[in-house]
Amino acid sequence: MKRIFFILLLFLKYNSTQAQNPIQSREYPKRFFRYPLDLPPSTAGGFGELRPNHFHSGLDFRTNQRSGYPVHAAADGYVSRLRVQFGGGGNIVYITHPNGFTTVYMHNERFSPQIANAVRDYQYEHQLFEVDFALPPEQIRVCKDDIIAISGQSGGVAGPHLHFETRDTKTEETINPQLFGVTIPDRIPPTISAIAIYHLNGRPFSENTPHQFLPVTGAAGNYHLTKPKVIELNGDIGFGISANDMNSVSGNHNNVYSIQLKLDGNDVYTFAAERFAFDQTHAINGYIDYPAFLTQHRFIQKCFILPGSKISLYPQSVNRGIINFDDDNLHEIEYVVKDVAGNTSTLTLKVRSKHLLHAPAIAKPAGILFHYDQKNDFSTDKVKVSVMPGNLYDDVDFTYSASSQKPVGAYSAVHHIHNRFTPIHDKYDLWIKPDVDLGKFADKATIVNTNGVCDSSIYENGYVKAQPRVFGDYYIKLDTTAPYITPLNIHNGSNMTQSTGIFLKIGDNLSGVKTYNGKIDGKWVLMEWNYKSRILSYTFDGKLPAGKHVFELTVGDNKNNVSQFNADFYR
């Protein structure tokens, strides 16, 4: 009897963590798409997962840590787009389906023969390795289950897996694949590890916003403060949370699907990882506590919305999630955190609202107030900054200074453009005037960050201009060094009868490789550049006749410095 009672308690406890259907703005067709692999579904990355500078846009399916598995079309349709990237998604297939959705398959080792021929023809026609092109509906039709590629690890990834996306064909928004029934076994509720409290009081959010991080403990969906207490608060308060999720078939920690913040039982803020547009993905830096991420390498998800953050992951909020405490009453704050399978975790805390007779003084700006919804300009006789509307998530107390000492090889002072703790949504314009006349080397000038980042630059009207993506410390350098070419298996007079191809390493010291072109006997050949190894290769295809041949390689950087390598070889 005791055993039966214990089992019943476990059953009730597990089901208490179950919630209703996921929060979503619309319904999606179930049982239309199949899993793209013939493997038990297991993920290394989830939709909406928090990544540096972006939300993860799909599901990363595990492939047993190896390449070589068939990748299947998830449903009937046609190949609408093909892409080959040096980094990023590597070898990518897009399939458009008749129900208004498109599926995307990334990091493939190779394409199916028909798709590979279309890619190769386009590469040779345009004499490019990196290509991105659309196909007409009648060119490559596919049926559900057809093999479209072989899984791999092409592009900018650490290991083999398949990145799979479902997109709205019309808007190109990416949508959580699990809402289509492409589900992953999951009986584990999210984990909550900390909460944050931000004392805003009418001030823009910044690295200087007073805050508290409070540790949390609990299990099986029930969480509480490690040191329970009534928290006294007054004025405008924003809350945050540190939470993650696991499923039943993977040890990876992914992001949660939804977060609800309630005040006395009423929703004041909701986040849901249903769908988003790709021009919104960088807004993750406005969603998280960006200064905490940079300094502590942790993701704190703010449960209030900055005024300049316009993303579709906030289906509901009251006063942007900011709560004003001034009534001298006791209140209950509740977090409800769910994964896409409906497993739910909750945390409640008591807050005593405290009314102050005198509001705290608001500090005067130390610099110039930049407004998130306006064009902002700043200039001195040596530097100019221009930030367009929409590139700030909140108003910014913009500061500037310059160092008196120059780094070795610098052609300007180091200009401190605000600080790295304020995120930029896209880019801003930065002009720096050289300290000396650059003369014939003006077109070699580039703006660099003291963290080693080089931004593509042009010289105009006595300034070097760049469009950085972050605030920070910048100065001018000259790039007069041509890219390097290091042959790995070829030299003049090589006998390459037993070789599968030609292999070289290429790279650049500053502005980066921009172009590379290989020729054999004067004809352009397809050279593939591996993102991870930085090896540039040409694979012999059996069409090269026996005898002597001439190989030529030309590599250029973003400042038009050019290197060449030539060698005779025999086949």
C-alpha positions as CSV (number, residue, x, y, z in Angstrom):
1,M,0.0,0.0,0.0
2,K,2.8,2.4,0.9
3,R,4.5,1.6,-2.4
4,I,1.4,2.4,-4.4
5,F,0.9,5.6,-2.5
6,F,4.6,6.6,-3.2
7,I,4.2,5.9,-6.9
8,L,1.0,7.9,-7.0
9,L,2.8,10.8,-5.3
10,L,5.6,10.7,-8.0
11,F,2.9,10.6,-10.7
12,L,1.1,13.6,-9.3
13,K,4.4,15.4,-8.8
14,Y,5.6,14.9,-12.4
15,N,2.2,15.9,-13.8
16,S,2.2,19.1,-11.6
17,T,5.1,20.3,-13.8
18,Q,3.1,19.8,-17.0
19,A,1.5,22.9,-18.5
20,Q,-1.0,23.7,-21.2
21,N,0.1,24.0,-24.8
22,P,3.0,26.3,-25.5
23,I,2.3,30.0,-25.8
24,Q,2.0,30.8,-29.5
25,S,0.4,33.3,-31.8
26,R,-1.0,30.8,-34.3
27,E,-1.3,27.1,-35.0
28,Y,1.1,25.2,-37.3
29,P,0.5,22.0,-39.2
30,K,1.4,18.9,-37.3
31,R,2.6,15.6,-38.8
32,F,3.5,17.4,-42.1
33,F,7.3,17.4,-41.7
34,R,9.3,14.3,-40.9
35,Y,12.6,14.2,-39.0
36,P,15.4,14.9,-41.6
37,L,17.6,12.1,-40.3
38,D,17.1,8.3,-39.9
39,L,18.4,8.6,-36.3
40,P,16.6,8.8,-32.9
41,P,15.9,12.5,-32.4
42,S,18.6,14.1,-30.2
43,T,19.7,17.7,-30.2
44,A,22.8,19.6,-29.4
45,G,21.1,23.0,-29.7
46,G,17.5,24.2,-29.4
47,F,15.5,26.9,-31.1
48,G,15.9,30.3,-29.6
49,E,18.9,29.2,-27.6
50,L,21.0,32.1,-26.3
51,R,24.2,32.4,-28.3
52,P,26.8,35.2,-28.4
53,N,25.3,38.0,-30.5
54,H,22.3,35.9,-31.8
55,F,19.4,33.7,-31.0
56,H,19.8,30.2,-32.4
57,S,17.5,29.9,-35.4
58,G,16.8,26.1,-35.6
59,L,17.4,22.7,-34.1
60,D,20.9,21.1,-34.1
61,F,20.4,17.4,-34.6
62,R,23.1,15.1,-33.3
63,T,24.8,12.7,-35.8
64,N,26.7,10.5,-33.4
65,Q,29.7,12.8,-33.6
66,R,30.4,11.8,-37.2
67,S,29.5,12.8,-40.7
68,G,28.0,10.7,-43.4
69,Y,24.3,10.2,-42.6
70,P,21.6,10.7,-45.3
71,V,19.7,14.0,-45.0
72,H,16.1,13.7,-46.1
73,A,13.6,16.2,-47.4
74,A,11.2,16.8,-44.6
75,A,8.2,17.0,-47.0
76,D,7.3,17.3,-50.7
77,G,8.5,20.5,-52.4
78,Y,11.2,22.0,-54.6
79,V,14.8,23.1,-54.0
80,S,14.4,26.9,-54.0
81,R,17.8,28.1,-52.9
82,L,21.3,26.7,-52.6
83,R,24.2,28.3,-50.7
84,V,27.9,27.6,-50.0
85,Q,29.5,29.6,-47.3
86,F,33.1,29.7,-46.1
87,G,31.9,29.8,-42.5
88,G,28.3,30.1,-41.3
89,G,26.1,27.2,-42.5
90,G,28.6,25.7,-44.9
91,N,26.7,23.7,-47.6
92,I,23.0,24.7,-47.3
93,V,19.8,23.4,-49.0
94,Y,16.5,25.3,-48.9
95,I,13.3,23.4,-49.8
96,T,10.0,25.3,-50.3
97,H,6.8,23.4,-49.5
98,P,3.3,23.9,-50.9
99,N,1.9,24.8,-47.4
100,G,3.7,28.1,-47.1
101,F,6.8,27.0,-45.3
102,T,10.4,26.4,-46.2
103,T,12.9,24.0,-44.5
104,V,16.6,24.6,-44.3
105,Y,19.4,22.1,-43.9
106,M,22.9,23.3,-43.0
107,H,26.5,22.0,-42.4
108,N,26.2,19.2,-45.0
109,E,29.3,17.3,-46.0
110,R,28.1,17.2,-49.6
111,F,25.0,17.6,-51.7
112,S,23.0,14.9,-53.5
113,P,24.3,14.4,-57.1
114,Q,21.6,16.5,-58.8
115,I,22.0,19.4,-56.3
116,A,25.8,19.1,-56.4
117,N,25.7,19.5,-60.2
118,A,23.6,22.6,-59.9
119,V,25.9,24.2,-57.4
120,R,29.1,23.3,-59.3
121,D,27.6,24.7,-62.6
122,Y,26.9,27.9,-60.8
123,Q,30.3,28.1,-59.2
124,Y,32.1,27.6,-62.5
125,E,29.8,30.0,-64.3
126,H,30.5,32.8,-61.8
127,Q,34.0,31.6,-60.9
128,L,33.3,31.7,-57.2
129,F,33.4,29.1,-54.3
130,E,31.0,31.0,-52.1
131,V,27.6,31.2,-53.8
132,D,24.0,31.9,-52.9
133,F,21.4,31.6,-55.6
134,A,17.7,30.8,-56.1
135,L,16.3,28.1,-58.3
136,P,13.0,28.0,-60.2
137,P,10.3,25.6,-58.9
138,E,10.6,23.2,-61.9
139,Q,14.4,22.7,-61.7
140,I,14.8,20.3,-58.7
141,R,11.6,18.7,-57.4
142,V,11.8,16.6,-54.3
143,C,9.5,14.2,-52.5
144,K,9.2,13.6,-48.8
145,D,12.0,11.1,-47.7
146,D,14.3,11.9,-50.8
147,I,18.0,12.2,-49.9
148,I,19.1,15.7,-50.5
149,A,22.5,15.7,-48.9
150,I,24.9,13.9,-46.6
151,S,25.4,15.2,-43.1
152,G,28.7,16.8,-42.1
153,Q,30.4,19.7,-40.4
154,S,30.9,22.2,-43.2
155,G,31.0,25.9,-42.3
156,G,31.6,27.5,-38.9
157,V,30.9,24.6,-36.6
158,A,32.9,22.7,-33.9
159,G,31.6,19.2,-34.8
160,P,29.3,17.2,-37.0
161,H,25.6,17.8,-36.8
162,L,22.6,18.9,-38.9
163,H,21.2,22.3,-38.4
164,F,17.5,22.2,-39.3
165,E,15.1,25.2,-39.7
166,T,11.5,25.8,-40.5
167,R,10.7,29.2,-42.0
168,D,7.7,31.1,-43.2
169,T,8.2,31.2,-46.9
170,K,6.6,34.7,-47.3
171,T,8.2,36.6,-44.4
172,E,11.3,34.4,-44.1
173,E,10.8,34.4,-40.3
174,T,12.3,31.3,-38.7
175,I,9.8,29.3,-36.6
176,N,10.4,26.8,-33.8
177,P,10.3,23.3,-35.6
178,Q,8.9,21.6,-32.5
179,L,5.7,23.6,-33.0
180,F,5.2,21.5,-36.2
181,G,5.5,18.3,-34.3
182,V,9.2,17.7,-35.0
183,T,9.4,16.9,-31.3
184,I,12.2,15.8,-29.0
185,P,11.5,13.4,-26.0
186,D,11.3,15.7,-23.0
187,R,10.0,15.0,-19.5
188,I,12.4,17.4,-17.7
189,P,11.2,20.8,-16.5
190,P,13.5,23.9,-16.8
191,T,16.1,24.8,-14.2
192,I,16.2,28.2,-12.5
193,S,19.5,29.2,-11.0
194,A,19.2,32.9,-10.2
195,I,17.0,36.0,-10.4
196,A,18.0,39.6,-10.9
197,I,16.4,42.8,-9.7
198,Y,17.2,46.1,-11.5
199,H,16.5,49.5,-9.9
200,L,15.6,51.5,-12.9
201,N,13.7,54.5,-11.5
202,G,13.3,56.3,-14.8
203,R,16.9,55.9,-15.9
204,P,18.0,54.1,-19.1
205,F,19.4,50.6,-18.5
206,S,23.2,50.5,-18.6
207,E,26.2,48.8,-16.9
208,N,25.7,51.3,-14.1
209,T,22.1,50.3,-13.3
210,P,21.9,49.3,-9.6
211,H,21.0,45.6,-9.4
212,Q,20.9,42.5,-7.2
213,F,21.6,38.9,-8.3
214,L,19.9,36.4,-5.9
215,P,20.8,32.7,-6.1
216,V,17.9,30.2,-6.4
217,T,17.6,26.5,-5.4
218,G,15.0,23.8,-6.0
219,A,14.2,20.8,-8.2
220,A,11.4,19.1,-10.2
221,G,9.9,22.4,-11.2
222,N,9.7,24.0,-7.8
223,Y,12.2,26.7,-7.0
224,H,12.7,29.4,-4.3
225,L,15.4,31.8,-3.2
226,T,18.4,30.1,-1.6
227,K,17.9,32.5,1.4
228,P,14.1,33.1,1.4
229,K,13.2,36.6,2.6
230,V,10.8,39.4,1.9
231,I,12.5,41.9,-0.4
232,E,11.9,45.6,0.1
233,L,11.6,47.5,-3.2
234,N,10.6,51.0,-4.3
235,G,10.2,52.8,-7.5
236,D,10.5,51.4,-11.0
237,I,11.8,47.8,-10.9
238,G,12.8,45.4,-13.7
239,F,13.3,41.7,-13.0
240,G,15.5,39.1,-14.7
241,I,16.1,35.4,-14.5
242,S,18.8,32.9,-15.3
243,A,17.2,29.6,-16.5
244,N,17.9,26.8,-18.9
245,D,16.4,23.6,-20.1
246,M,17.3,20.0,-20.9
247,N,15.4,17.3,-22.7
248,S,15.3,13.6,-22.0
249,V,17.8,12.5,-24.7
250,S,20.6,15.0,-24.5
251,G,22.8,16.5,-21.8
252,N,23.0,19.9,-23.5
253,H,21.6,22.9,-21.7
254,N,19.3,24.8,-24.0
255,N,17.2,27.9,-23.5
256,V,13.7,27.7,-22.2
257,Y,10.7,28.2,-24.5
258,S,8.7,30.8,-22.5
259,I,9.0,33.0,-19.4
260,Q,6.0,34.6,-17.7
261,L,6.4,37.2,-14.9
262,K,3.4,37.7,-12.7
263,L,2.5,40.3,-10.1
264,D,-0.1,39.1,-7.6
265,G,-1.3,36.5,-10.2
266,N,-1.5,38.9,-13.2
267,D,0.9,38.6,-16.2
268,V,3.1,41.7,-16.6
269,Y,5.6,40.2,-19.1
270,T,5.8,37.2,-21.4
271,F,8.7,35.9,-23.6
272,A,8.1,33.0,-26.0
273,A,10.6,31.5,-28.5
274,E,8.0,30.9,-31.2
275,R,9.4,32.8,-34.3
276,F,11.6,35.7,-35.2
277,A,13.0,37.5,-38.2
278,F,16.7,37.3,-38.9
279,D,17.1,41.1,-38.7
280,Q,16.0,40.7,-35.1
281,T,18.5,38.1,-34.0
282,H,21.2,40.5,-32.9
283,A,18.7,42.1,-30.5
284,I,19.6,39.3,-28.1
285,N,22.0,41.8,-26.7
286,G,19.1,44.0,-25.8
287,Y,17.2,41.1,-24.4
288,I,19.9,39.8,-22.0
289,D,21.8,41.7,-19.4
290,Y,24.6,42.5,-21.8
291,P,27.1,43.9,-19.3
292,A,26.7,40.8,-17.1
293,F,27.3,38.6,-20.1
294,L,30.6,40.4,-21.0
295,T,31.9,40.5,-17.4
296,Q,30.6,37.3,-15.9
297,H,29.9,35.1,-19.0
298,R,26.4,34.3,-17.9
299,F,23.0,34.8,-19.5
300,I,20.6,36.8,-17.4
301,Q,17.3,37.2,-19.3
302,K,15.8,40.5,-18.6
303,C,12.0,40.3,-18.0
304,F,11.4,43.8,-19.1
305,I,11.7,45.3,-22.6
306,L,14.1,48.1,-23.5
307,P,12.2,50.8,-25.5
308,G,14.3,50.4,-28.6
309,S,14.0,46.5,-28.7
310,K,11.6,45.5,-31.4
311,I,11.4,41.8,-31.7
312,S,8.5,39.3,-32.0
313,L,9.6,37.2,-29.0
314,Y,7.5,39.4,-26.6
315,P,3.8,38.5,-27.1
316,Q,2.7,40.4,-24.0
317,S,3.7,43.0,-21.5
318,V,2.3,45.7,-19.2
319,N,4.5,48.9,-19.1
320,R,7.2,46.9,-20.9
321,G,7.4,44.6,-17.9
322,I,8.6,47.4,-15.5
323,I,6.8,47.4,-12.2
324,N,6.4,50.4,-10.0
325,F,6.4,49.7,-6.2
326,D,5.1,52.6,-4.1
327,D,2.0,51.5,-2.2
328,D,3.5,50.1,1.0
329,N,1.8,46.7,0.4
330,L,3.1,43.1,0.3
331,H,3.1,41.6,-3.2
332,E,3.9,38.3,-4.7
333,I,6.2,38.0,-7.8
334,E,5.9,34.7,-9.7
335,Y,8.0,33.3,-12.5
336,V,6.5,30.6,-14.7
337,V,9.1,29.1,-17.0
338,K,8.2,26.4,-19.6
339,D,9.9,24.4,-22.2
340,V,8.3,23.7,-25.6
341,A,7.0,20.3,-24.4
342,G,5.0,22.0,-21.6
343,N,7.2,21.0,-18.7
344,T,6.9,23.9,-16.2
345,S,9.0,25.4,-13.4
346,T,7.9,28.1,-11.0
347,L,9.4,30.4,-8.5
348,T,7.7,32.9,-6.2
349,L,9.0,35.5,-3.9
350,K,7.5,38.1,-1.6
351,V,8.1,41.8,-2.2
352,R,7.2,44.6,0.2
353,S,6.5,47.8,-1.7
354,K,7.9,50.9,0.0
355,H,6.8,54.4,-0.7
356,L,9.4,57.1,-0.6
357,L,8.5,60.7,0.2
358,H,11.3,62.0,-2.0
359,A,12.3,60.2,-5.2
360,P,16.0,59.5,-5.6
361,A,17.9,62.1,-7.5
362,I,18.7,61.2,-11.1
363,A,22.3,61.7,-11.9
364,K,23.1,64.1,-14.7
365,P,24.6,62.7,-17.9
366,A,28.4,62.4,-17.8
367,G,28.6,62.8,-21.5
368,I,26.0,63.5,-24.3
369,L,22.6,61.9,-24.1
370,F,22.0,59.7,-27.2
371,H,18.4,58.9,-27.9
372,Y,17.5,55.4,-29.1
373,D,14.8,56.7,-31.5
374,Q,16.8,59.6,-33.1
375,K,19.9,60.1,-35.2
376,N,22.8,60.8,-32.9
377,D,26.0,62.6,-34.0
378,F,29.2,63.4,-32.1
379,S,32.4,65.0,-33.5
380,T,35.7,66.6,-32.6
381,D,38.5,67.7,-34.9
382,K,39.8,64.1,-35.0
383,V,36.8,61.9,-34.8
384,K,33.1,61.7,-35.9
385,V,30.4,59.3,-34.8
386,S,26.9,58.9,-36.2
387,V,24.3,56.4,-34.9
388,M,21.1,56.0,-36.9
389,P,17.7,55.5,-35.2
390,G,17.0,51.9,-34.4
391,N,20.6,51.0,-33.5
392,L,20.4,51.6,-29.8
393,Y,18.0,49.7,-27.5
394,D,17.8,52.5,-24.9
395,D,19.0,56.0,-24.4
396,V,22.7,56.2,-23.8
397,D,24.9,58.5,-21.8
398,F,27.5,58.7,-24.5
399,T,31.1,59.4,-23.5
400,Y,34.3,59.9,-25.5
401,S,38.0,60.3,-24.8
402,A,41.3,59.8,-26.5
403,S,44.6,58.4,-25.3
404,S,47.7,60.6,-25.5
405,Q,50.0,57.6,-26.4
406,K,49.7,55.7,-29.7
407,P,50.2,52.0,-30.2
408,V,53.2,50.8,-32.3
409,G,52.3,51.2,-35.9
410,A,49.3,53.5,-35.3
411,Y,48.5,56.5,-37.4
412,S,46.2,58.1,-34.9
413,A,45.5,58.2,-31.2
414,V,43.3,55.5,-29.7
415,H,39.8,56.9,-29.6
416,H,37.6,55.6,-26.8
417,I,34.1,55.5,-28.4
418,H,31.9,55.1,-25.4
419,N,32.4,51.6,-24.0
420,R,31.9,48.0,-24.9
421,F,29.0,47.4,-22.4
422,T,26.4,49.2,-24.6
423,P,25.3,47.0,-27.5
424,I,24.7,48.2,-31.0
425,H,21.9,46.5,-33.0
426,D,23.6,46.8,-36.4
427,K,26.3,49.3,-37.2
428,Y,27.3,52.9,-36.8
429,D,29.5,55.2,-38.8
430,L,32.9,56.1,-37.4
431,W,35.4,58.5,-39.0
432,I,39.0,59.0,-37.6
433,K,41.4,61.5,-39.0
434,P,45.0,60.3,-39.4
435,D,47.7,62.3,-37.5
436,V,49.8,62.5,-40.6
437,D,49.3,62.8,-44.3
438,L,49.0,59.2,-45.6
439,G,49.8,60.2,-49.2
440,K,49.9,57.2,-51.5
441,F,49.1,54.9,-48.7
442,A,45.7,56.4,-48.0
443,D,43.9,53.4,-49.6
444,K,45.8,51.1,-47.3
445,A,44.4,52.7,-44.1
446,T,42.0,50.7,-41.9
447,I,40.4,51.2,-38.5
448,V,41.2,48.6,-36.0
449,N,39.9,47.8,-32.5
450,T,42.3,47.3,-29.6
451,N,40.7,43.9,-29.2
452,G,42.1,42.8,-32.5
453,V,39.0,43.4,-34.7
454,C,39.7,45.1,-38.0
455,D,36.7,46.8,-39.7
456,S,36.5,47.2,-43.4
457,S,37.4,50.9,-44.1
458,I,37.6,53.5,-46.8
459,Y,39.5,56.8,-47.0
460,E,37.4,59.8,-47.8
461,N,37.7,63.6,-47.3
462,G,40.7,63.3,-45.1
463,Y,39.2,60.6,-42.8
464,V,39.3,56.9,-42.6
465,K,35.7,55.6,-42.3
466,A,34.4,52.3,-40.9
467,Q,31.1,50.8,-39.7
468,P,31.9,49.0,-36.5
469,R,29.3,46.8,-34.8
470,V,30.4,47.6,-31.3
471,F,31.5,50.6,-29.3
472,G,35.1,50.4,-28.1
473,D,38.7,51.6,-28.6
474,Y,39.7,52.4,-32.2
475,Y,42.7,53.7,-34.1
476,I,44.2,53.7,-37.6
477,K,46.7,51.3,-39.0
478,L,48.1,50.7,-42.5
479,D,47.8,47.3,-44.2
480,T,50.6,47.0,-46.8
481,T,51.3,43.3,-46.3
482,A,50.0,40.9,-48.9
483,P,48.3,37.7,-47.9
484,Y,50.4,34.6,-47.3
485,I,50.3,31.4,-49.4
486,T,51.9,28.3,-47.9
487,P,51.9,25.3,-50.3
488,L,51.4,22.0,-48.5
489,N,51.9,19.4,-51.2
490,I,53.0,21.2,-54.4
491,H,56.2,22.9,-55.5
492,N,57.6,23.6,-58.9
493,G,58.2,20.3,-60.7
494,S,56.0,18.2,-58.4
495,N,54.9,14.7,-59.5
496,M,51.3,14.6,-58.4
497,T,50.2,11.4,-59.9
498,Q,49.3,9.9,-56.6
499,S,47.8,13.0,-55.1
500,T,44.0,13.5,-54.7
501,G,44.4,17.3,-55.1
502,I,46.4,20.5,-54.5
503,F,46.5,21.8,-50.9
504,L,47.7,25.2,-49.6
505,K,47.2,27.4,-46.6
506,I,46.3,31.0,-47.1
507,G,45.6,33.9,-44.7
508,D,46.1,37.6,-44.1
509,N,47.7,39.5,-41.2
510,L,45.2,42.4,-40.9
511,S,42.3,43.2,-43.2
512,G,41.5,39.6,-44.2
513,V,41.4,37.6,-47.4
514,K,38.9,39.0,-49.8
515,T,39.5,37.0,-53.0
516,Y,41.3,33.9,-54.3
517,N,41.5,32.5,-57.8
518,G,43.1,29.3,-58.9
519,K,43.9,28.3,-62.5
520,I,45.3,25.2,-64.2
521,D,46.7,25.7,-67.6
522,G,45.1,29.2,-67.7
523,K,41.6,27.9,-66.9
524,W,39.7,28.8,-63.7
525,V,39.3,25.9,-61.3
526,L,37.2,25.5,-58.2
527,M,39.2,26.0,-55.0
528,E,37.5,25.2,-51.7
529,W,38.6,27.0,-48.5
530,N,38.0,25.1,-45.3
531,Y,36.8,27.3,-42.5
532,K,38.4,25.3,-39.7
533,S,41.7,24.3,-41.2
534,R,42.1,27.4,-43.4
535,I,43.3,24.9,-46.1
536,L,42.6,25.9,-49.7
537,S,42.2,22.9,-51.9
538,Y,41.5,21.7,-55.5
539,T,40.4,18.2,-56.0
540,F,41.5,16.4,-59.1
541,D,38.3,15.2,-61.0
542,G,39.8,12.8,-63.5
543,K,39.4,15.2,-66.4
544,L,42.9,16.5,-66.3
545,P,45.0,14.8,-69.0
546,A,48.4,13.2,-68.2
547,G,51.4,15.3,-68.7
548,K,52.8,18.7,-67.5
549,H,50.5,21.4,-66.1
550,V,50.8,24.9,-64.8
551,F,49.0,25.9,-61.5
552,E,48.5,29.5,-60.6
553,L,47.0,31.0,-57.5
554,T,46.2,34.6,-56.8
555,V,45.1,35.8,-53.3
556,G,44.0,39.4,-52.4
557,D,43.1,41.0,-49.2
558,N,40.6,43.8,-48.4
559,K,43.2,46.5,-49.0
560,N,44.1,45.2,-52.5
561,N,47.4,43.7,-51.5
562,V,48.0,40.6,-53.7
563,S,50.1,37.5,-53.5
564,Q,50.7,34.9,-56.3
565,F,52.0,31.4,-56.4
566,N,52.9,29.5,-59.5
567,A,54.2,25.9,-60.0
568,D,54.5,23.4,-62.8
569,F,53.4,19.9,-61.9
570,Y,52.9,16.5,-63.6
571,R,50.0,14.1,-63.6
